Amino acid sequence: MIDLHTHSIHSDGDLIPAELVQRAKAKGYRVIAITDHSDESNLETVISSLKKFALGLPKDPAITVLFGVELTHLYPVQIPKMVKAARRLGAEVVVIHGETIVEPVPKGTNRAGIEAGADIIAHPGLIELEEVKLAAEKGVFLEITTRLGHSLSNGRVAALAREAKAGLALNTDSHAPEDLTGREDAKKIAQASGLTGSEISRMFSNSESLVKKILARRKKR
């Protein structure tokens, strides 16, 4: 399991990063990214804290820990600047809190995140076809999520991504231990969204390729 969207106590998660990692490892995770909610008030603090944690861990062949942010509930006009700031501060994964059916995210967030070149648009259930086409052009992944509520629109995201040939990434948006999802259960959720076996394999490969790019950048630092 590769999961590039989770939360710790540095935003609204239940667990400190160390426990989140150990519980993910026990679930069979190979890679986890901790991407706590951020806006202009806490961006630097979150990235600094998670960077110190992730890069300070002893090497563990069983699990790799990445760090980043989920830019959350911003006005769309703020997003380009915030993505650049997150990159400058060293965030390895930049997720945008997409326009979901269960939270009041400003209209235009999905497009702004795609145009800004974020890595992943999380649970973007209210996304439009033209925005999905733009994501395909820019290589921005759209999330299939295992999280309750957000996952209700997985089928729409999957169908639009198929039509536009956009890349998908499956993540859990975990906030609590029970949210962590093993690979086999993740596959079942992906199947329930209407994805075929080959589409699911390609989706998992997308996450793998992003991780390889991140680790290659980390080695150069």
Backbone bond lengths (Angstrom), bond angles and torsions (degrees), N, CA, C in turn:
res aa  C-N    CA-C-N  psi(-1)  N-CA   C-N-CA  omega(-1)  CA-C   N-CA-C  phi
1 M - - - 1.453 - - 1.523 110.07 -
2 I 1.302 116.00 129.50 1.463 123.29 170.80 1.519 106.55 -114.82
3 D 1.328 116.69 123.80 1.464 121.85 -175.51 1.524 107.71 -129.48
4 L 1.328 116.77 112.37 1.453 121.67 -173.06 1.524 113.54 -106.25
5 H 1.332 116.74 23.41 1.470 120.52 -179.25 1.523 108.96 -154.41
6 T 1.345 116.62 94.91 1.466 121.67 177.37 1.523 109.03 -141.43
7 H 1.334 115.57 168.20 1.466 121.47 -176.16 1.522 112.05 -132.49
8 S 1.322 115.19 145.89 1.462 122.62 177.79 1.530 108.83 -120.99
9 I 1.333 116.09 -170.32 1.470 119.44 178.99 1.522 112.33 -68.38
10 H 1.328 117.52 -6.37 1.460 118.85 176.43 1.525 111.71 -73.83
11 S 1.337 117.08 -6.06 1.468 120.71 164.24 1.526 106.76 -137.39
12 D 1.315 118.28 -108.81 1.464 119.44 -175.28 1.517 113.37 -115.45
13 G 1.333 117.45 21.27 1.459 120.11 175.46 1.519 111.26 -81.25
14 D 1.325 115.86 163.82 1.464 121.52 -177.39 1.522 113.60 -86.03
15 L 1.332 117.23 -22.13 1.461 120.53 -168.35 1.522 112.70 -113.57
16 I 1.334 116.07 148.43 1.453 119.30 167.81 1.529 107.64 -68.05
17 P 1.335 118.29 155.86 1.464 119.55 -176.74 1.524 114.47 -53.73
18 A 1.327 117.84 -39.69 1.462 120.47 -177.61 1.525 111.63 -61.23
19 E 1.329 117.03 -43.37 1.462 119.16 179.86 1.523 110.90 -70.97
20 L 1.328 117.06 -37.78 1.459 120.45 177.17 1.526 110.29 -57.42
21 V 1.326 116.48 -44.60 1.468 120.51 179.90 1.528 111.42 -63.89
22 Q 1.322 117.03 -45.06 1.464 119.51 -178.04 1.528 112.23 -66.80
23 R 1.319 116.30 -36.92 1.466 118.80 177.30 1.525 110.67 -69.45
24 A 1.326 117.36 -37.24 1.463 120.63 176.48 1.527 110.37 -64.57
25 K 1.301 116.44 -42.75 1.472 121.07 177.83 1.525 110.54 -59.20
26 A 1.322 116.54 -42.23 1.469 120.36 179.18 1.527 112.27 -65.08
27 K 1.336 116.63 -24.13 1.463 122.25 177.35 1.520 112.21 -83.29
28 G 1.319 116.73 -3.31 1.448 120.37 -179.68 1.516 115.10 93.77
29 Y 1.319 117.41 13.23 1.470 120.80 178.79 1.526 110.31 -65.49
30 R 1.324 115.65 141.00 1.459 122.00 170.84 1.520 111.23 -98.80
31 V 1.337 116.23 -32.68 1.465 121.96 -179.20 1.524 108.84 -140.74
32 I 1.329 115.68 136.00 1.461 120.50 172.79 1.518 108.35 -135.01
33 A 1.320 116.37 136.09 1.461 121.70 172.01 1.522 107.96 -110.42
34 I 1.324 115.91 129.25 1.459 121.04 175.46 1.521 106.42 -95.81
35 T 1.323 116.21 118.02 1.473 122.28 -170.88 1.521 109.46 -130.41
36 D 1.306 115.97 75.15 1.463 118.86 -173.65 1.527 112.78 -71.79
37 H 1.335 114.27 152.22 1.463 121.90 -178.95 1.530 110.60 -59.38
38 S 1.329 115.68 133.94 1.462 119.62 -178.64 1.518 111.78 -143.29
39 D 1.313 114.64 148.92 1.463 123.49 166.88 1.532 106.25 -137.54
40 E 1.308 117.52 -163.37 1.471 118.74 -177.14 1.532 112.71 -67.15
41 S 1.320 117.61 -20.65 1.465 120.17 -176.09 1.520 113.19 -75.49
42 N 1.344 118.16 -24.88 1.470 119.05 -173.04 1.520 114.38 -136.22
43 L 1.328 117.91 7.08 1.464 120.73 -173.96 1.525 112.08 -55.49
44 E 1.303 116.08 -51.55 1.467 119.70 -176.10 1.526 111.01 -64.76
45 T 1.323 117.39 -41.12 1.461 121.35 -179.00 1.517 111.40 -63.96
46 V 1.340 116.49 -45.81 1.463 120.69 -178.62 1.520 110.87 -62.75
47 I 1.324 116.97 -49.25 1.466 119.36 -177.29 1.525 110.40 -64.73
48 S 1.321 117.35 -42.97 1.465 120.76 179.82 1.527 111.06 -60.08
49 S 1.323 117.15 -45.34 1.463 121.24 -177.86 1.524 111.76 -66.52
50 L 1.332 116.42 -45.68 1.462 119.50 -178.13 1.523 111.63 -71.01
51 K 1.324 116.77 -34.04 1.468 120.19 176.78 1.526 110.33 -63.64
52 K 1.330 116.35 -46.68 1.457 120.72 178.89 1.522 110.43 -58.69
53 F 1.323 116.60 -41.97 1.459 120.81 -179.77 1.522 111.34 -66.18
54 A 1.331 116.91 -53.67 1.464 121.06 -173.08 1.523 112.04 -64.57
55 L 1.329 116.43 -44.11 1.459 119.42 -176.86 1.527 112.44 -78.60
56 G 1.316 116.28 -14.27 1.460 120.18 178.86 1.516 113.96 -90.87
57 L 1.319 117.66 -4.85 1.460 120.53 -179.21 1.523 111.26 -72.04
58 P 1.333 117.45 145.37 1.464 119.02 171.34 1.527 109.53 -67.02
59 K 1.313 117.02 153.05 1.452 120.10 179.87 1.519 109.80 -65.02
60 D 1.315 116.01 133.21 1.455 122.46 179.97 1.525 107.15 -130.86
61 P 1.319 118.60 112.97 1.462 119.91 -177.55 1.522 113.59 -64.43
62 A 1.335 116.87 -13.93 1.462 119.79 -176.79 1.518 113.31 -85.74
63 I 1.337 117.24 -26.19 1.464 118.55 -175.68 1.525 110.71 -151.10
64 T 1.332 115.44 140.77 1.458 123.45 175.59 1.515 108.77 -110.71
65 V 1.321 117.08 134.76 1.464 122.23 -177.55 1.529 109.35 -113.41
66 L 1.317 116.23 123.69 1.452 123.68 176.21 1.531 108.99 -109.81
67 F 1.329 116.24 162.73 1.463 119.13 -179.63 1.526 110.02 -132.53
68 G 1.323 114.64 149.34 1.462 119.47 179.18 1.506 111.18 -172.40
69 V 1.316 115.49 -153.10 1.459 121.47 -178.25 1.526 110.04 -144.76
70 E 1.321 114.68 156.27 1.464 121.32 165.57 1.525 106.32 -113.40
71 L 1.318 116.32 107.88 1.467 121.02 178.52 1.520 107.67 -72.68
72 T 1.330 115.58 122.49 1.463 120.44 -161.28 1.522 113.31 -128.70
73 H 1.333 116.12 129.21 1.464 123.49 173.91 1.523 113.26 57.40
74 L 1.328 116.72 31.12 1.459 120.37 175.06 1.521 109.78 -80.17
75 Y 1.324 116.77 158.01 1.458 119.56 166.15 1.531 107.10 -70.63
76 P 1.319 117.69 141.61 1.464 119.18 -178.08 1.523 114.16 -51.78
77 V 1.337 117.33 -36.10 1.457 120.05 -178.45 1.540 112.01 -64.64
78 Q 1.318 117.54 -21.83 1.461 121.46 179.51 1.529 112.75 -80.70
79 I 1.307 116.73 -21.70 1.462 120.64 -167.12 1.524 113.82 -63.75
80 P 1.337 121.48 -45.98 1.473 118.96 -179.69 1.526 112.96 -56.29
81 K 1.321 116.44 -45.04 1.464 120.41 179.93 1.525 111.30 -63.80
82 M 1.322 116.85 -39.37 1.452 120.66 -177.31 1.529 111.91 -72.12
83 V 1.321 117.35 -35.92 1.465 119.97 175.77 1.529 109.43 -63.14
84 K 1.324 116.44 -45.12 1.467 120.15 178.68 1.528 110.84 -61.94
85 A 1.320 116.29 -41.60 1.465 120.07 -179.56 1.526 110.76 -64.38
86 A 1.326 116.41 -42.20 1.470 120.32 179.34 1.520 110.76 -61.94
87 R 1.334 116.53 -42.91 1.469 120.18 177.83 1.530 110.40 -63.06
88 R 1.316 116.12 -43.99 1.460 120.37 -178.09 1.528 110.96 -62.02
89 L 1.316 116.82 -36.33 1.458 121.46 179.85 1.523 112.39 -77.86
90 G 1.316 116.94 -8.23 1.459 120.53 173.79 1.506 116.71 106.55
91 A 1.329 118.55 5.05 1.471 120.15 -179.66 1.524 110.45 -54.95
92 E 1.325 116.32 128.56 1.463 120.93 -178.82 1.523 112.19 -84.67
93 V 1.313 116.97 -26.98 1.465 122.64 177.76 1.522 107.85 -131.60
94 V 1.319 116.61 125.44 1.467 121.08 177.04 1.519 108.32 -115.41
95 V 1.313 114.62 113.49 1.464 123.01 -179.88 1.525 107.83 -108.87
96 I 1.319 116.37 142.62 1.467 121.66 173.16 1.521 108.73 -107.31
97 H 1.319 116.60 131.14 1.479 120.84 175.15 1.523 107.36 -70.45
98 G 1.317 115.61 101.67 1.458 120.72 -172.85 1.520 113.93 -72.53
99 E 1.324 114.52 174.68 1.462 122.34 -179.52 1.532 108.90 -78.49
100 T 1.301 114.94 101.89 1.454 122.59 -175.07 1.526 110.81 -106.01
101 I 1.309 115.25 161.40 1.464 119.57 -179.42 1.524 112.82 -78.92
102 V 1.328 118.36 -7.64 1.470 119.02 -174.49 1.522 114.35 -114.61
103 E 1.343 118.49 0.26 1.454 120.73 176.94 1.526 109.63 -140.29
104 P 1.337 118.07 148.14 1.469 121.72 -173.56 1.532 113.20 -83.63
105 V 1.326 116.05 71.40 1.463 121.12 178.93 1.531 109.16 -83.97
106 P 1.340 119.07 137.13 1.464 120.84 -177.92 1.530 112.85 -56.09
107 K 1.304 115.77 137.10 1.461 121.53 176.52 1.527 109.09 -61.50
108 G 1.316 115.80 136.50 1.456 121.13 -177.39 1.516 113.23 100.85
109 T 1.344 116.93 -5.48 1.463 120.98 -179.18 1.523 111.66 -63.48
110 N 1.340 116.71 -45.20 1.465 119.63 -178.33 1.526 111.12 -57.51
111 R 1.330 116.04 -49.98 1.472 119.93 -178.64 1.529 111.11 -62.80
112 A 1.326 116.88 -43.69 1.458 119.99 -178.76 1.526 111.41 -61.38
113 G 1.322 116.61 -40.17 1.452 120.35 179.01 1.519 112.52 -66.32
114 I 1.326 115.73 -39.26 1.462 120.35 178.00 1.527 110.28 -66.29
115 E 1.317 116.47 -48.34 1.463 120.51 -179.22 1.527 111.92 -62.15
116 A 1.334 116.72 -31.21 1.462 120.99 -179.32 1.524 112.58 -78.61
117 G 1.329 116.88 -10.25 1.460 120.17 177.82 1.508 114.96 79.71
118 A 1.337 117.41 33.58 1.464 119.99 173.34 1.529 109.11 -63.01
119 D 1.317 116.89 163.99 1.463 120.11 178.12 1.525 112.07 -76.60
120 I 1.327 115.86 -42.70 1.462 121.64 -173.46 1.519 109.62 -141.47
121 I 1.340 116.06 136.95 1.463 121.15 168.65 1.523 106.18 -99.62
122 A 1.328 115.90 111.88 1.461 120.57 -175.21 1.531 111.42 -75.09
123 H 1.311 114.84 141.80 1.468 123.76 175.51 1.543 112.66 28.53
124 P 1.344 117.32 64.37 1.473 120.78 -173.13 1.527 112.37 -89.58
125 G 1.321 116.90 52.31 1.462 120.93 -169.72 1.515 116.38 -58.20
126 L 1.332 118.54 -26.58 1.463 121.34 -178.12 1.526 112.08 -96.41
127 I 1.312 116.61 19.78 1.458 121.28 -178.35 1.521 110.70 -71.51
128 E 1.340 116.26 150.13 1.458 122.35 179.06 1.527 110.24 -103.91
129 L 1.330 116.23 160.07 1.458 121.14 -176.01 1.525 112.04 -57.40
130 E 1.321 117.76 -42.39 1.466 119.94 -179.07 1.532 110.91 -62.39
131 E 1.315 116.77 -34.73 1.456 120.23 177.38 1.526 111.15 -70.51
132 V 1.312 116.27 -36.47 1.467 120.50 177.28 1.528 110.03 -65.39
133 K 1.327 116.73 -40.09 1.472 120.52 176.17 1.527 110.58 -61.88
134 L 1.327 116.20 -39.47 1.464 120.19 178.60 1.528 110.39 -65.27
135 A 1.329 116.88 -39.78 1.463 120.76 177.18 1.528 110.51 -60.98
136 A 1.333 116.16 -40.19 1.467 120.12 178.26 1.523 110.46 -62.68
137 E 1.318 116.95 -42.08 1.469 121.20 179.93 1.525 111.89 -64.50
138 K 1.311 116.57 -38.45 1.465 121.32 -173.88 1.523 113.35 -93.05
139 G 1.322 117.15 -5.38 1.454 119.81 179.40 1.514 114.29 72.35
140 V 1.326 116.00 27.77 1.464 121.23 177.22 1.528 108.04 -92.50
141 F 1.323 117.17 129.43 1.453 120.81 -177.84 1.531 111.32 -83.74
142 L 1.316 114.93 142.09 1.464 122.62 174.60 1.524 107.81 -102.01
143 E 1.316 115.51 140.60 1.454 119.89 -171.50 1.528 113.61 -90.64
144 I 1.323 114.52 132.54 1.460 122.16 160.49 1.519 105.21 -97.18
145 T 1.317 116.74 123.12 1.457 120.01 -170.43 1.523 111.90 -113.38
146 T 1.329 115.20 147.43 1.461 120.19 174.91 1.528 111.55 -92.04
147 R 1.326 117.15 -3.13 1.468 120.24 -172.62 1.527 111.44 -76.69
148 L 1.327 115.01 135.15 1.457 121.01 179.08 1.521 110.66 -57.53
149 G 1.323 116.62 144.84 1.456 121.45 -178.36 1.514 110.68 85.58
150 H 1.306 117.10 -67.85 1.464 120.92 178.42 1.531 111.30 -58.27
151 S 1.339 115.82 -34.88 1.466 120.07 -175.36 1.525 113.74 -70.07
152 L 1.322 117.47 -11.12 1.467 120.15 -179.21 1.525 112.47 -62.08
153 S 1.319 117.11 -23.41 1.459 119.98 -179.24 1.533 112.95 -104.84
154 N 1.331 117.31 13.64 1.461 120.04 178.38 1.529 112.61 -56.67
155 G 1.330 116.06 -39.55 1.460 119.48 -177.42 1.520 112.15 -61.56
156 R 1.317 116.21 -39.85 1.470 119.96 179.16 1.521 110.91 -67.11
157 V 1.327 116.37 -43.16 1.464 120.08 179.13 1.519 110.35 -62.42
158 A 1.323 116.77 -42.74 1.461 120.95 -179.49 1.520 111.21 -63.39
159 A 1.330 116.69 -43.76 1.466 120.44 -178.18 1.524 111.77 -65.78
160 L 1.327 117.18 -43.17 1.460 120.53 179.42 1.524 111.25 -67.16
161 A 1.324 116.05 -38.35 1.465 119.48 178.68 1.515 110.65 -64.51
162 R 1.322 116.75 -38.93 1.470 119.70 177.38 1.525 110.26 -62.51
163 E 1.312 116.39 -44.39 1.468 120.43 -178.12 1.525 111.23 -64.01
164 A 1.327 116.97 -39.84 1.471 121.17 -175.29 1.527 113.22 -94.68
165 K 1.340 116.08 -2.60 1.474 121.21 -176.80 1.536 111.59 58.95
166 A 1.317 115.03 41.04 1.463 121.25 178.51 1.522 110.06 -89.91
167 G 1.327 115.72 152.29 1.451 120.84 179.52 1.519 112.46 -80.04
168 L 1.324 115.51 143.48 1.460 122.13 178.49 1.528 109.58 -116.82
169 A 1.331 116.03 155.16 1.463 122.23 172.16 1.524 107.18 -140.27
170 L 1.319 116.74 134.03 1.462 120.60 179.46 1.516 109.67 -96.99
171 N 1.337 115.61 127.87 1.463 122.33 178.51 1.520 109.49 -138.39
172 T 1.348 115.92 169.59 1.464 119.35 -176.20 1.520 114.51 -103.84
173 D 1.334 118.18 -21.74 1.469 119.99 -173.67 1.528 109.59 54.38
174 S 1.326 116.23 40.33 1.464 120.49 -175.59 1.517 112.30 -65.19
175 H 1.324 114.66 134.91 1.458 122.48 173.14 1.530 111.10 -119.00
176 A 1.318 117.18 -17.87 1.457 122.86 -176.22 1.527 108.71 -141.92
177 P 1.343 117.63 162.03 1.460 120.06 -177.53 1.526 113.86 -54.06
178 E 1.308 116.03 -38.27 1.466 119.11 -176.99 1.529 113.12 -70.72
179 D 1.325 117.68 -12.58 1.465 120.54 178.64 1.527 112.48 -79.09
180 L 1.324 117.33 -24.45 1.461 120.69 -179.03 1.529 109.44 -61.41
181 T 1.317 116.33 135.69 1.460 121.36 -170.12 1.523 109.67 -130.36
182 G 1.325 116.22 126.02 1.456 120.65 177.13 1.522 111.76 -70.64
183 R 1.319 116.27 165.94 1.461 121.38 -173.54 1.530 112.50 -61.82
184 E 1.327 117.98 -41.10 1.464 119.23 -177.57 1.518 111.71 -65.93
185 D 1.323 117.26 -41.85 1.462 119.46 176.57 1.530 110.63 -67.10
186 A 1.329 116.49 -35.81 1.461 120.04 177.00 1.528 110.60 -61.72
187 K 1.328 116.54 -40.93 1.473 120.74 177.68 1.526 111.12 -61.19
188 K 1.317 116.85 -39.77 1.467 120.23 179.43 1.529 111.06 -64.93
189 I 1.324 116.46 -39.93 1.465 120.15 178.39 1.528 109.78 -65.90
190 A 1.327 116.49 -39.46 1.467 120.27 177.32 1.523 111.12 -64.03
191 Q 1.315 116.93 -41.12 1.463 120.92 177.33 1.526 110.76 -62.27
192 A 1.333 116.03 -38.98 1.465 120.15 179.84 1.519 112.21 -67.20
193 S 1.331 117.09 -20.82 1.466 120.52 177.07 1.522 111.56 -82.02
194 G 1.332 116.78 -4.14 1.458 121.02 177.42 1.510 114.79 100.69
195 L 1.327 117.93 4.15 1.456 120.31 -179.64 1.521 111.28 -77.64
196 T 1.311 115.99 143.87 1.463 121.45 177.15 1.528 109.65 -82.73
197 G 1.326 115.30 170.15 1.458 119.35 179.06 1.516 112.95 -58.42
198 S 1.322 117.08 -43.22 1.467 120.23 -179.59 1.529 110.91 -68.42
199 E 1.323 117.17 -35.71 1.467 120.54 177.77 1.526 111.05 -67.08
200 I 1.322 116.32 -36.67 1.464 120.13 177.96 1.526 110.21 -67.23
201 S 1.322 116.34 -42.69 1.466 119.73 178.00 1.523 110.99 -60.91
202 R 1.336 115.82 -41.51 1.463 120.07 179.25 1.530 110.64 -65.98
203 M 1.323 117.02 -37.69 1.459 121.22 178.66 1.531 110.60 -63.12
204 F 1.328 117.16 -45.06 1.455 120.12 177.69 1.532 111.10 -64.57
205 S 1.329 116.24 -35.04 1.463 120.20 177.84 1.527 111.43 -66.13
206 N 1.342 116.31 -32.96 1.469 119.82 177.04 1.529 110.70 -60.07
207 S 1.326 115.96 -45.10 1.467 119.84 178.77 1.527 110.40 -63.60
208 E 1.323 115.69 -41.20 1.466 120.44 178.90 1.525 110.97 -60.01
209 S 1.329 116.29 -43.72 1.464 119.55 -177.99 1.519 111.52 -67.30
210 L 1.326 117.36 -37.40 1.457 120.49 177.95 1.528 110.78 -65.32
211 V 1.316 116.65 -41.56 1.467 120.57 177.88 1.526 110.79 -60.90
212 K 1.317 117.37 -43.54 1.469 120.76 179.59 1.524 111.09 -60.70
213 K 1.329 117.08 -41.01 1.467 120.32 178.09 1.523 110.91 -64.11
214 I 1.328 116.29 -42.49 1.461 120.36 -179.40 1.516 110.96 -63.51
215 L 1.326 117.38 -44.51 1.453 120.88 -178.63 1.526 111.51 -68.41
216 A 1.330 116.64 -32.72 1.466 119.78 176.00 1.527 110.27 -65.86
217 R 1.338 116.86 -40.17 1.470 120.22 176.74 1.531 110.81 -65.87
218 R 1.337 116.04 -38.11 1.455 119.31 -178.79 1.531 110.93 -62.73
219 K 1.319 116.81 -38.47 1.470 120.33 -179.37 1.520 112.22 -64.10
220 K 1.336 116.30 -29.10 1.464 120.50 -177.36 1.526 112.84 -78.99
221 R 1.334 116.54 -15.42 1.459 119.99 -176.47 1.520 111.16 -78.45
